[in-house]
Amino acid sequence: MTKFSTAASYRGIAAVRADASDPKTLLAELNKAVAALRTSHDEQLKDIKKGFDDVVKAEQVDRINKTVSDLQAAVDATSAKLAAVEINGGRGNRVVDAEYTAAFSGYMKKGDIQASLNKGTAAEGGYVTPVEWDRTIHDELKIISSVRQLMNVKTVGVHAASKLVNKHGMASGWVGETAARPETAGPQLATLPIAWGEIYANPSATQQILDDSEINLESWLAAETELEFSYQEGAAVISGNGVNKPNGILTYVTGGVNATAHPSGAILATNSGHATQVTADALIALIHALPSAFTPRASFAMNRGTLGAIRLLKDSTNNYLWQPTYAAGQPSTLAGYPVIEVPDMPAIAASAKPVLFGDFKRAYTIYDRAGIRVLRDPYTNKPYVMFYTTKRVGGVLDDPLAVKALNISV
């Protein structure tokens, strides 16, 4: 392994400051730093493929990368001075092909533009490298689940976490002044394992498109990755099967695959009173099925299609159950309770569970581990730069009593 110490990097920078006019010294130090960075990064990639994630090695790569940035800045400064004198015939500091120089500098300093793109195919990136154009990208709408606003969210520092469940069971009794007081039963605890999963994306970019792109690929593709991860997470939290992903909240409803998994039982469902439709009476019954302890923060969750059907329902006095909101950022209401659109909820159909009602922050928790991580790999698949992005997410039902489901059935 090539050794590269922080002390050596600082000596190189000191030499740069002492003799900023010597490009050979700068390039020599920069070459040493780049060689050390590649070696350390290669070893980091090998460890990750073996299932190891060495924090010390990651910090070492970060330190070397910072040194490369400092040295590159010094090289850029010296190159600009030389270019002004030698290339431009002494006509000031204007650098020939300044855009390419800036792009190269940005790549050396950051190296964090992401894509699965190439210039040869328009749909895969060619659109972003024309001679001249309107530098915008039309965003195609992708519906994102609002489960993180709806559910409880926690960040944990370990992967193998479990949930403690209070089964209660405390006993008491009435006694006379002198009566005996035998021991009473105490509360009981149980554990509930948290199902974890990892979302990943591994896009790539050709070196030429990194150099030539006329837009900020870094910001655009980071947003696209976040969009995709949110979509995958929302679907899993609602109906995930627990295989390399969380167990969705619907799997804990009576009749679901996890109906017996929670020590406190399943999420109970009330019938809609119709084989294929939602009825007004069923929604009122659903509200009253929820214990009053959970109603102050209760809300409805359903998809847009279901909400469209429910908007037409009226109570016995011919008033619509659904009411729009006229305040920005505030949800509409159904029978006085907020309605949250959750695209991943099922549509209205026989035996489906298209509506949930309850205090979701008491009912279900989403667990995050380490947030989103990005590993840049410019060596494995030349001429492509790979961007391995991962996010670990877990989910578990906290309290089945805090939420109820509507079952489409007579």
MITI-49561 format. One record per residue (C-alpha): residue in three letters; x negated, y negated, z. Coordinates in nm, 3 decimals. Each point is the difference from the previous one (the first is absolute). Example, Ala and Ser with C-alpha at 12.3 -4.5 7.8 and 13.67 -1.06 7.14 Angstrom:
! residues 2
@type ala, X -1.230, Y 0.450, Z 0.780
@type ser, X -0.137, Y -0.344, Z -0.066
! end
This chain:
! residues 410
@type met, X 0.000, Y 0.000, Z 0.000
@type thr, X -0.126, Y -0.345, Z -0.085
@type lys, X -0.037, Y -0.208, Z 0.314
@type phe, X 0.120, Y -0.359, Z 0.003
@type ser, X -0.010, Y -0.195, Z 0.321
@type thr, X 0.174, Y -0.324, Z 0.087
@type ala, X -0.338, Y -0.139, Z 0.106
@type ala, X -0.142, Y 0.071, Z -0.344
@type ser, X 0.295, Y -0.176, Z -0.163
@type tyr, X -0.055, Y -0.310, Z 0.213
@type arg, X -0.370, Y 0.002, Z -0.094
@type gly, X 0.107, Y 0.001, Z -0.364
@type ile, X 0.231, Y -0.296, Z 0.054
@type ala, X -0.274, Y -0.185, Z 0.190
@type ala, X -0.231, Y 0.056, Z -0.296
@type val, X 0.269, Y -0.132, Z -0.230
@type arg, X 0.026, Y -0.321, Z 0.198
@type ala, X -0.378, Y -0.035, Z 0.015
@type asp, X -0.047, Y 0.038, Z -0.374
@type ala, X 0.335, Y -0.057, Z -0.169
@type ser, X -0.175, Y -0.066, Z -0.334
@type asp, X -0.136, Y 0.356, Z -0.027
@type pro, X 0.267, Y 0.210, Z -0.176
@type lys, X -0.219, Y 0.313, Z 0.010
@type thr, X 0.001, Y -0.001, Z 0.379
@type leu, X 0.376, Y -0.049, Z 0.005
@type leu, X 0.065, Y 0.278, Z -0.251
@type ala, X -0.231, Y 0.240, Z 0.181
@type glu, X 0.185, Y -0.052, Z 0.328
@type leu, X 0.335, Y 0.025, Z -0.174
@type asn, X -0.095, Y 0.324, Z -0.174
@type lys, X -0.106, Y 0.151, Z 0.333
@type ala, X 0.329, Y -0.103, Z 0.158
@type val, X 0.210, Y 0.135, Z -0.289
@type ala, X -0.189, Y 0.332, Z 0.004
@type ala, X 0.057, Y 0.034, Z 0.375
@type leu, X 0.368, Y -0.092, Z -0.039
@type arg, X 0.056, Y 0.263, Z -0.269
@type thr, X -0.177, Y 0.270, Z 0.200
@type ser, X 0.194, Y -0.074, Z 0.318
@type his, X 0.328, Y -0.024, Z -0.188
@type asp, X -0.064, Y 0.332, Z -0.180
@type glu, X -0.054, Y 0.168, Z 0.336
@type gln, X 0.316, Y -0.160, Z 0.135
@type leu, X 0.199, Y 0.136, Z -0.295
@type lys, X -0.142, Y 0.350, Z 0.052
@type asp, X 0.098, Y -0.009, Z 0.367
@type ile, X 0.352, Y -0.114, Z -0.084
@type lys, X 0.041, Y 0.284, Z -0.252
@type lys, X -0.104, Y 0.240, Z 0.278
@type gly, X 0.261, Y -0.148, Z 0.231
@type phe, X -0.232, Y -0.219, Z 0.209
@type asp, X 0.050, Y -0.370, Z 0.058
@type asp, X -0.319, Y -0.132, Z 0.163
@type val, X 0.066, Y -0.344, Z 0.149
@type val, X -0.372, Y -0.066, Z 0.049
@type lys, X -0.073, Y 0.074, Z -0.365
@type ala, X 0.290, Y -0.221, Z -0.109
@type glu, X -0.141, Y -0.287, Z 0.207
@type gln, X -0.344, Y 0.061, Z -0.150
@type val, X 0.143, Y -0.025, Z -0.352
@type asp, X 0.177, Y -0.324, Z 0.096
@type arg, X -0.322, Y -0.150, Z 0.136
@type ile, X -0.198, Y 0.092, Z -0.310
@type asn, X 0.278, Y -0.132, Z -0.219
@type lys, X -0.016, Y -0.335, Z 0.179
@type thr, X -0.376, Y -0.012, Z -0.054
@type val, X 0.053, Y 0.064, Z -0.372
@type ser, X 0.246, Y -0.289, Z -0.003
@type asp, X -0.250, Y -0.234, Z 0.165
@type leu, X -0.279, Y 0.101, Z -0.236
@type gln, X 0.227, Y -0.029, Z -0.302
@type ala, X 0.095, Y -0.352, Z 0.106
@type ala, X -0.367, Y -0.091, Z 0.006
@type val, X -0.054, Y 0.159, Z -0.342
@type asp, X 0.296, Y -0.194, Z -0.139
@type ala, X -0.135, Y -0.327, Z 0.137
@type thr, X -0.344, Y 0.058, Z -0.149
@type ser, X 0.144, Y 0.119, Z -0.332
@type ala, X 0.213, Y -0.314, Z -0.024
@type lys, X -0.304, Y -0.221, Z 0.047
@type leu, X -0.204, Y 0.192, Z -0.259
@type ala, X 0.290, Y -0.003, Z -0.244
@type ala, X 0.035, Y -0.376, Z 0.031
@type val, X -0.367, Y -0.054, Z -0.080
@type glu, X -0.086, Y 0.277, Z -0.245
@type ile, X 0.319, Y 0.112, Z -0.171
@type asn, X 0.182, Y -0.330, Z -0.026
@type gly, X -0.305, Y -0.200, Z -0.087
@type gly, X 0.019, Y -0.202, Z 0.319
@type arg, X 0.356, Y -0.122, Z -0.061
@type gly, X 0.110, Y 0.042, Z 0.361
@type asn, X 0.141, Y 0.300, Z 0.188
@type arg, X 0.245, Y 0.122, Z -0.262
@type val, X -0.045, Y 0.378, Z -0.039
@type val, X 0.058, Y 0.163, Z -0.337
@type asp, X 0.295, Y 0.243, Z 0.019
@type ala, X 0.093, Y -0.128, Z 0.345
@type glu, X 0.320, Y 0.209, Z 0.018
@type tyr, X -0.189, Y 0.325, Z -0.049
@type thr, X -0.262, Y -0.107, Z 0.255
@type ala, X 0.275, Y -0.078, Z 0.253
@type ala, X 0.168, Y 0.334, Z -0.065
@type phe, X -0.327, Y 0.186, Z 0.045
@type ser, X -0.071, Y -0.189, Z 0.321
@type gly, X 0.347, Y 0.081, Z 0.131
@type tyr, X -0.049, Y 0.368, Z -0.076
@type met, X -0.338, Y 0.012, Z 0.175
@type lys, X 0.129, Y -0.185, Z 0.304
@type lys, X 0.338, Y 0.164, Z 0.045
@type gly, X 0.036, Y 0.305, Z -0.219
@type asp, X 0.364, Y 0.024, Z 0.101
@type ile, X 0.209, Y -0.052, Z -0.317
@type gln, X 0.232, Y 0.299, Z -0.045
@type ala, X 0.170, Y 0.157, Z -0.302
@type ser, X 0.065, Y 0.315, Z -0.199
@type leu, X -0.058, Y -0.186, Z -0.323
@type asn, X -0.201, Y -0.030, Z -0.320
@type lys, X -0.012, Y -0.256, Z -0.280
@type gly, X 0.063, Y 0.253, Z -0.275
@type thr, X 0.367, Y 0.058, Z 0.089
@type ala, X 0.225, Y -0.304, Z 0.033
@type ala, X 0.232, Y 0.148, Z 0.264
@type glu, X -0.298, Y 0.114, Z 0.208
@type gly, X -0.175, Y -0.333, Z 0.012
@type gly, X -0.053, Y -0.135, Z -0.348
@type tyr, X 0.267, Y -0.260, Z 0.062
@type val, X -0.220, Y -0.173, Z 0.257
@type thr, X -0.299, Y -0.056, Z -0.227
@type pro, X 0.122, Y -0.209, Z -0.299
@type val, X -0.171, Y -0.301, Z -0.150
@type glu, X 0.264, Y -0.235, Z 0.136
@type trp, X 0.342, Y 0.060, Z 0.157
@type asp, X 0.247, Y -0.094, Z 0.268
@type arg, X -0.186, Y 0.146, Z 0.300
@type thr, X 0.294, Y 0.154, Z 0.181
@type ile, X 0.129, Y 0.351, Z 0.057
@type his, X 0.373, Y 0.064, Z 0.004
@type asp, X 0.074, Y 0.197, Z 0.315
@type glu, X 0.225, Y 0.297, Z -0.056
@type leu, X 0.239, Y 0.022, Z 0.294
@type lys, X -0.057, Y 0.295, Z 0.226
@type ile, X 0.245, Y 0.034, Z 0.289
@type ile, X -0.178, Y 0.023, Z 0.334
@type ser, X 0.151, Y 0.153, Z 0.309
@type ser, X 0.047, Y -0.226, Z 0.300
@type val, X -0.066, Y 0.280, Z 0.250
@type arg, X -0.285, Y -0.187, Z 0.169
@type gln, X 0.237, Y -0.284, Z 0.087
@type leu, X 0.263, Y 0.249, Z 0.113
@type met, X -0.202, Y 0.253, Z 0.200
@type asn, X -0.245, Y -0.030, Z 0.287
@type val, X -0.365, Y -0.014, Z -0.117
@type lys, X -0.309, Y 0.091, Z 0.204
@type thr, X -0.372, Y 0.017, Z -0.075
@type val, X -0.194, Y 0.285, Z 0.162
@type gly, X -0.370, Y 0.080, Z 0.019
@type val, X 0.026, Y 0.379, Z -0.031
@type his, X 0.146, Y 0.235, Z -0.256
@type ala, X 0.138, Y 0.280, Z 0.220
@type ala, X 0.256, Y -0.201, Z 0.197
@type ser, X 0.317, Y 0.137, Z 0.159
@type lys, X 0.314, Y -0.160, Z 0.141
@type leu, X 0.108, Y 0.041, Z 0.363
@type val, X 0.375, Y 0.041, Z 0.040
@type asn, X 0.181, Y -0.066, Z 0.326
@type lys, X 0.269, Y 0.268, Z 0.038
@type his, X 0.125, Y -0.169, Z 0.320
@type gly, X 0.158, Y 0.257, Z 0.234
@type met, X -0.031, Y -0.200, Z 0.322
@type ala, X 0.258, Y 0.125, Z 0.255
@type ser, X 0.152, Y -0.168, Z 0.307
@type gly, X 0.281, Y 0.058, Z 0.248
@type trp, X 0.217, Y -0.152, Z 0.269
@type val, X -0.079, Y 0.082, Z 0.364
@type gly, X 0.124, Y -0.084, Z 0.344
@type glu, X -0.204, Y -0.180, Z 0.262
@type thr, X -0.144, Y 0.311, Z 0.158
@type ala, X 0.036, Y 0.245, Z -0.289
@type ala, X -0.301, Y 0.184, Z -0.138
@type arg, X -0.167, Y -0.139, Z -0.307
@type pro, X -0.135, Y 0.288, Z -0.210
@type glu, X -0.234, Y -0.058, Z -0.292
@type thr, X 0.165, Y -0.119, Z -0.322
@type ala, X -0.102, Y 0.065, Z -0.359
@type gly, X -0.237, Y -0.249, Z -0.163
@type pro, X -0.026, Y -0.125, Z -0.359
@type gln, X -0.158, Y 0.220, Z -0.265
@type leu, X -0.241, Y -0.089, Z -0.280
@type ala, X -0.053, Y 0.162, Z -0.339
@type thr, X -0.235, Y -0.064, Z -0.291
@type leu, X 0.086, Y -0.057, Z -0.364
@type pro, X -0.279, Y 0.025, Z -0.260
@type ile, X -0.036, Y -0.281, Z -0.253
@type ala, X -0.010, Y 0.105, Z -0.364
@type trp, X -0.281, Y -0.182, Z -0.184
@type gly, X -0.077, Y -0.048, Z -0.364
@type glu, X -0.249, Y -0.185, Z -0.218
@type ile, X 0.086, Y -0.211, Z -0.302
@type tyr, X -0.282, Y -0.045, Z -0.250
@type ala, X -0.072, Y -0.174, Z -0.327
@type asn, X -0.318, Y 0.039, Z -0.203
@type pro, X 0.008, Y -0.243, Z -0.295
@type ser, X -0.302, Y -0.092, Z -0.208
@type ala, X -0.127, Y -0.285, Z -0.216
@type thr, X -0.250, Y -0.017, Z -0.281
@type gln, X -0.292, Y -0.230, Z 0.060
@type gln, X 0.088, Y -0.206, Z -0.305
@type ile, X 0.349, Y -0.084, Z 0.121
@type leu, X -0.143, Y -0.103, Z 0.337
@type asp, X -0.232, Y -0.234, Z -0.186
@type asp, X 0.247, Y -0.133, Z -0.258
@type ser, X 0.340, Y -0.020, Z 0.170
@type glu, X 0.157, Y -0.346, Z -0.009
@type ile, X 0.216, Y 0.057, Z 0.310
@type asn, X -0.065, Y 0.078, Z 0.366
@type leu, X 0.018, Y 0.379, Z -0.023
@type glu, X -0.092, Y 0.032, Z 0.365
@type ser, X 0.311, Y -0.177, Z 0.127
@type trp, X 0.232, Y 0.150, Z -0.258
@type leu, X -0.104, Y 0.362, Z 0.051
@type ala, X -0.018, Y -0.031, Z 0.378
@type ala, X 0.362, Y -0.115, Z -0.009
@type glu, X 0.091, Y 0.289, Z -0.232
@type thr, X -0.158, Y 0.251, Z 0.238
@type glu, X 0.184, Y -0.148, Z 0.295
@type leu, X 0.324, Y 0.012, Z -0.199
@type glu, X -0.046, Y 0.367, Z -0.086
@type phe, X -0.098, Y 0.097, Z 0.355
@type ser, X 0.307, Y -0.179, Z 0.138
@type tyr, X 0.222, Y 0.186, Z -0.245
@type gln, X -0.144, Y 0.338, Z 0.098
@type glu, X 0.018, Y -0.079, Z 0.371
@type gly, X 0.362, Y -0.113, Z -0.018
@type ala, X 0.111, Y 0.321, Z -0.170
@type ala, X -0.185, Y 0.216, Z 0.256
@type val, X 0.135, Y -0.182, Z 0.307
@type ile, X 0.357, Y 0.053, Z -0.120
@type ser, X -0.010, Y 0.354, Z -0.136
@type gly, X -0.360, Y 0.135, Z 0.018
@type asn, X -0.031, Y 0.377, Z 0.047
@type gly, X -0.304, Y -0.012, Z 0.232
@type val, X -0.232, Y 0.166, Z -0.255
@type asn, X -0.298, Y -0.239, Z -0.019
@type lys, X 0.242, Y -0.280, Z 0.085
@type pro, X 0.219, Y -0.109, Z 0.294
@type asn, X 0.330, Y 0.170, Z 0.086
@type gly, X 0.272, Y -0.237, Z -0.119
@type ile, X 0.273, Y -0.119, Z 0.232
@type leu, X 0.271, Y 0.175, Z -0.205
@type thr, X -0.162, Y 0.339, Z 0.062
@type tyr, X 0.097, Y -0.034, Z 0.369
@type val, X 0.374, Y -0.039, Z -0.074
@type thr, X 0.227, Y 0.291, Z 0.087
@type gly, X -0.050, Y 0.263, Z -0.270
@type gly, X -0.344, Y -0.135, Z -0.096
@type val, X -0.323, Y 0.199, Z 0.007
@type asn, X -0.111, Y -0.170, Z 0.324
@type ala, X 0.339, Y -0.003, Z 0.172
@type thr, X -0.137, Y 0.219, Z 0.281
@type ala, X -0.349, Y -0.155, Z 0.015
@type his, X 0.070, Y -0.274, Z 0.253
@type pro, X 0.042, Y 0.102, Z 0.367
@type ser, X 0.301, Y -0.231, Z 0.029
@type gly, X 0.179, Y 0.154, Z -0.297
@type ala, X 0.096, Y -0.115, Z -0.350
@type ile, X 0.128, Y -0.329, Z -0.133
@type leu, X 0.377, Y 0.047, Z 0.000
@type ala, X 0.210, Y -0.071, Z -0.309
@type thr, X 0.362, Y -0.108, Z -0.039
@type asn, X 0.205, Y 0.096, Z -0.305
@type ser, X 0.118, Y -0.257, Z -0.251
@type gly, X 0.352, Y 0.138, Z -0.021
@type his, X -0.030, Y 0.046, Z -0.377
@type ala, X -0.179, Y 0.265, Z -0.205
@type thr, X -0.189, Y -0.247, Z -0.221
@type gln, X 0.049, Y -0.353, Z 0.137
@type val, X -0.065, Y -0.228, Z 0.296
@type thr, X 0.311, Y -0.124, Z 0.182
@type ala, X 0.054, Y -0.302, Z 0.223
@type asp, X 0.127, Y 0.217, Z 0.284
@type ala, X -0.318, Y 0.211, Z -0.019
@type leu, X -0.222, Y -0.308, Z 0.040
@type ile, X 0.195, Y -0.115, Z 0.306
@type ala, X -0.028, Y 0.350, Z 0.146
@type leu, X -0.375, Y -0.002, Z -0.073
@type ile, X -0.044, Y -0.324, Z 0.193
@type his, X 0.186, Y 0.134, Z 0.303
@type ala, X -0.195, Y 0.328, Z -0.011
@type leu, X -0.316, Y -0.191, Z 0.096
@type pro, X -0.046, Y -0.045, Z 0.379
@type ser, X 0.050, Y -0.362, Z 0.106
@type ala, X -0.356, Y -0.013, Z 0.137
@type phe, X -0.128, Y -0.007, Z -0.360
@type thr, X 0.256, Y -0.229, Z -0.167
@type pro, X -0.162, Y -0.340, Z 0.086
@type arg, X -0.282, Y 0.067, Z -0.252
@type ala, X 0.189, Y 0.237, Z -0.228
@type ser, X 0.016, Y -0.038, Z -0.378
@type phe, X 0.110, Y 0.193, Z -0.305
@type ala, X -0.244, Y 0.152, Z -0.250
@type met, X 0.112, Y 0.097, Z -0.351
@type asn, X -0.103, Y -0.041, Z -0.362
@type arg, X 0.133, Y -0.269, Z -0.233
@type gly, X 0.247, Y 0.231, Z -0.173
@type thr, X 0.157, Y 0.104, Z 0.327
@type leu, X 0.020, Y -0.361, Z 0.112
@type gly, X 0.175, Y -0.087, Z -0.327
@type ala, X 0.269, Y 0.259, Z 0.073
@type ile, X 0.038, Y -0.107, Z 0.364
@type arg, X 0.042, Y -0.366, Z -0.096
@type leu, X 0.348, Y 0.090, Z -0.127
@type leu, X 0.122, Y 0.153, Z 0.328
@type lys, X 0.254, Y -0.178, Z 0.221
@type asp, X 0.127, Y 0.050, Z 0.353
@type ser, X 0.363, Y 0.053, Z 0.105
@type thr, X 0.068, Y -0.376, Z -0.014
@type asn, X -0.125, Y -0.024, Z -0.361
@type asn, X -0.329, Y -0.172, Z 0.092
@type tyr, X -0.320, Y 0.109, Z -0.172
@type leu, X -0.240, Y 0.186, Z 0.229
@type trp, X -0.302, Y -0.143, Z -0.181
@type gln, X -0.088, Y -0.367, Z 0.032
@type pro, X -0.274, Y -0.180, Z -0.196
@type thr, X -0.265, Y -0.213, Z 0.163
@type tyr, X -0.061, Y -0.365, Z -0.086
@type ala, X -0.322, Y -0.037, Z 0.202
@type ala, X -0.335, Y 0.070, Z -0.163
@type gly, X -0.170, Y 0.308, Z 0.142
@type gln, X 0.312, Y 0.124, Z 0.180
@type pro, X 0.167, Y 0.328, Z -0.107
@type ser, X 0.364, Y 0.037, Z -0.093
@type thr, X 0.225, Y 0.168, Z 0.256
@type leu, X 0.233, Y 0.297, Z 0.007
@type ala, X 0.265, Y -0.006, Z 0.273
@type gly, X -0.219, Y -0.258, Z 0.174
@type tyr, X -0.329, Y 0.198, Z -0.019
@type pro, X -0.296, Y -0.074, Z -0.230
@type val, X -0.035, Y 0.200, Z -0.321
@type ile, X -0.354, Y 0.087, Z -0.116
@type glu, X -0.048, Y 0.125, Z -0.354
@type val, X -0.222, Y 0.308, Z -0.002
@type pro, X -0.049, Y 0.121, Z -0.359
@type asp, X -0.110, Y 0.349, Z 0.109
@type met, X 0.331, Y 0.080, Z 0.172
@type pro, X 0.205, Y 0.255, Z -0.199
@type ala, X 0.294, Y -0.098, Z -0.219
@type ile, X 0.361, Y 0.073, Z 0.088
@type ala, X 0.075, Y 0.363, Z -0.090
@type ala, X 0.160, Y 0.305, Z 0.155
@type ser, X -0.186, Y 0.111, Z 0.316
@type ala, X -0.251, Y -0.289, Z -0.032
@type lys, X -0.102, Y -0.228, Z 0.289
@type pro, X 0.001, Y -0.343, Z -0.173
@type val, X 0.041, Y -0.217, Z 0.313
@type leu, X -0.192, Y -0.021, Z 0.327
@type phe, X 0.105, Y -0.222, Z 0.288
@type gly, X -0.195, Y -0.066, Z 0.318
@type asp, X -0.292, Y -0.164, Z 0.174
@type phe, X -0.274, Y 0.116, Z -0.234
@type lys, X -0.287, Y -0.140, Z 0.206
@type arg, X 0.111, Y 0.228, Z 0.283
@type ala, X 0.069, Y 0.290, Z -0.233
@type tyr, X -0.314, Y 0.041, Z -0.216
@type thr, X -0.366, Y -0.102, Z 0.005
@type ile, X -0.243, Y -0.036, Z -0.290
@type tyr, X -0.363, Y 0.060, Z 0.102
@type asp, X -0.295, Y -0.158, Z -0.179
@type arg, X -0.355, Y 0.135, Z 0.017
@type ala, X -0.286, Y -0.233, Z -0.103
@type gly, X 0.204, Y -0.195, Z -0.256
@type ile, X -0.087, Y 0.001, Z -0.371
@type arg, X -0.358, Y 0.096, Z -0.085
@type val, X -0.173, Y -0.051, Z -0.335
@type leu, X -0.320, Y 0.176, Z -0.105
@type arg, X -0.172, Y -0.132, Z -0.314
@type asp, X -0.184, Y 0.263, Z -0.205
@type pro, X -0.191, Y -0.130, Z -0.304
@type tyr, X -0.217, Y 0.311, Z -0.043
@type thr, X 0.213, Y 0.316, Z -0.023
@type asn, X 0.179, Y -0.066, Z -0.329
@type lys, X -0.207, Y -0.243, Z -0.208
@type pro, X 0.089, Y -0.226, Z -0.179
@type tyr, X 0.301, Y -0.021, Z 0.231
@type val, X 0.002, Y -0.147, Z 0.348
@type met, X 0.232, Y 0.205, Z 0.225
@type phe, X 0.203, Y -0.159, Z 0.281
@type tyr, X 0.105, Y 0.266, Z 0.249
@type thr, X 0.278, Y -0.148, Z 0.215
@type thr, X 0.164, Y 0.182, Z 0.292
@type lys, X 0.254, Y -0.063, Z 0.272
@type arg, X 0.102, Y 0.240, Z 0.278
@type val, X 0.357, Y -0.022, Z 0.129
@type gly, X 0.197, Y 0.202, Z 0.255
@type gly, X 0.363, Y -0.005, Z 0.104
@type val, X 0.221, Y 0.152, Z 0.269
@type leu, X 0.351, Y -0.026, Z 0.139
@type asp, X -0.009, Y -0.164, Z 0.344
@type asp, X 0.360, Y 0.017, Z 0.114
@type pro, X 0.278, Y 0.177, Z -0.194
@type leu, X 0.264, Y -0.172, Z 0.215
@type ala, X -0.101, Y -0.344, Z -0.133
@type val, X 0.129, Y 0.062, Z -0.355
@type lys, X 0.297, Y 0.169, Z -0.167
@type ala, X 0.058, Y 0.117, Z -0.359
@type leu, X 0.302, Y -0.004, Z -0.228
@type asn, X 0.067, Y 0.332, Z -0.172
@type ile, X 0.205, Y -0.001, Z -0.321
@type ser, X 0.256, Y 0.266, Z 0.084
@type val, X 0.366, Y 0.037, Z 0.093
! end
